[in-house]
Amino acid sequence: QITLKESGPTLVKPTQTLTLTCTFSGFSLSTNGVSVGWIRQPPGKALEWLALIYWDDDKRYSPSLKSRLTITKDTSKNQVVLTMTNMDPVDTATYYCAHRGRIWGSGTYYDYWGQGTPVTVSS
Amino acid sequence: QSALTQPASVSGSPGQSITISCTGTSSDVGAYNYVSWYQQHPGKAPKLMLYDVSDRPSGVSNRFSGSKSGNTASLTISGLQAEDEADYYCSSYTSSYTSVFGGGTKLTVL
């Protein structure tokens, strides 16, 4: 049974760096083909794809946010960490981590999602 | 990359069929058969409904179907039920090896 859970601060100040942790179970990021992504959703708005990390440490980032994002993994802890620098009120959103459903090949879809963690950016 | 284009809202009566479109470009929707659809109820995490344009994960009703033509993908829900009322998002793999979501469509069951 695959589960994911996001954790991190609920409130950050503008210009600060946000660090979110995704703790998962039911799979291992050391297994060939496995990957985990981050997606966010501002209140009342659409989903926005942020980043993806593969079992082999390959990484993909949203082009519009690439300069601010870093995704890493700790295989021993079954965790994926997303950091976002220079936070702004427009970054206020619920942040989700999710398991990429495809194990081999191209193409990405997310078959298991965490419950999401809300982050507010305000001074 | 720009968000995929979806209608803001669609509606239908119980038992009817509705279709939600998702329009991208030749660099995403048109480039691969890697379009997925998600259902999201208020306050809940998204749920995968279709992947690879038309494949259904285990447990998803066969009332949900998908198709694609050129740069536009479509989600069709037949035999509408009250529980189908939710927001729906499409997503596509891109030629930059990233993903992009649509703007979302609110489905109202009248």
Interface residues (C-beta under 8 A of the other chain):
Chain A: G37 I39 K45 A46 L47 E48 W49 L52 R60 Y61 S62 P63 S64 Y96 G101 R102 S106 G107 T108 Y109 Y110 D111 W113 G114 Q115 G116
Chain B: Q1 A3 Y32 N33 Y34 S36 Y38 Q40 A45 P46 K47 L48 Y51 D52 P57 Y89 S91 Y93 S96 Y97 T98 S99 V100 F101 G102 G103 G104
